[in-house]
Amino acid sequence: MGLSIAEIAAVLQAHLGQALLGVIVGKNARTLARWTHATVRPPHASEQLLRDTFQVFEILSFVHLPEVARAWLMGMHPELDDVSPAEALSNGRSREVMALARSYMAAG
């Protein structure tokens, strides 16, 4: 059984922090709080971005601590034209970020 979008938003906010999650989804803290408390459902595009971000987070957290996943999302990557995975996710490059996360995990 999958998590609800409110649960996904809450997990991401708890582990990535409100500021980083806000950068990824392009929303402020108030909007994130509404999503987390299920008072408002995010628009479809934002929901998909939350789900994509959660998938990347799960890939990285499978082996590493959540703090490592957070740092990885914030770091610059030459494979992403020297932008962070967080910025790339924000710019609609979810597939590239997922592929890079899988590659990172495979390299150990």
N, C-alpha and C positions, 0 to 999 in steps of 0.2 A: 504494500500500500504506500502510495507516495505522500509526501508532505503537502499541506495546503500552501498556497502562496504566502499567507500570513506567517506560517511557520518558517518557510524559506527566508522570507525577509527578516524575521527575528534572528535566525541562526546567522545569517550573513552580517547583520548589524552587530550582533554580539562578538563575532570573531574578526570581522574586518574593521569595525568601527563605523560610526555614522558618517564621518567625513569622507572616507574612502568609498563607501557604498554610495554616498551622494554623488561623488564624482563619476562613478561608473554609470549610474542610472540618470544622472543629470537632474536630480531633485533635491529639495531642501529637507532639513531634519523633520519639519512638521509633516510633510508628505510621507516620509519614511515611517514616522510614528503611526500615521493613519493606516498604512499598509500593514505594519507589524501588528497592530491591534485589531485588524480586520474591520475597521470602521468604514474604510473605502477600499475597493478593489482597484489595483493598478490597471491602466489601459493595457490592451493586448501587447503592444510592443514593449512596454516596461515589464510586464509579467514575463515575457519571453527572455528578456535580458536578465532578469533576476534568476530565472531557471538556468540559463546558460552560465551565469556567474557561479551559481550554486554547484553546477556540474564540474566546473573548473576547480572550485574549492574542494569538492569531494575527491577529485583525482589527486590533488596535491596533499590533502589531509589523510589520504589512505596510509601513507608512510610517514609523513612529516607532521610536526606539531602545527596547529592552526597559525601560530606566529610566523612560521616559515612560509606558509601559504600566503599570508598577508604581505610579507616582505617580497615574495616572488611577484605578486601582483603589482607592487609598487615600483619594482626595479626596471631599469631600461634594458631592452633586449635588442641586439642587432638584427635578429630574425624578424622583428616587427618594425624595422626601420628606425631603431633607437627610440621607440616610445615604450611606455610601460604597458603590460597586459591590461591594466585597469583602463588606460586611455584607449587602447585598441578595442576592448569590449564596448566602451562608450561610443566608439565610432563605427560600430556594427561589424567588427572583425572577429566575432565569436568563434568561428570555425578555425581561424588561424591560431587563436589563443588556446583553444582546446588541443589542437595538434601540437603546439609548442609545449603545453603542460604534459601531454602524454610522452613526448620525446624527452622532456626533462626527467620524468619518472623512470622511463626505460633506461636512461643513462645512469641512473642511480645516484 
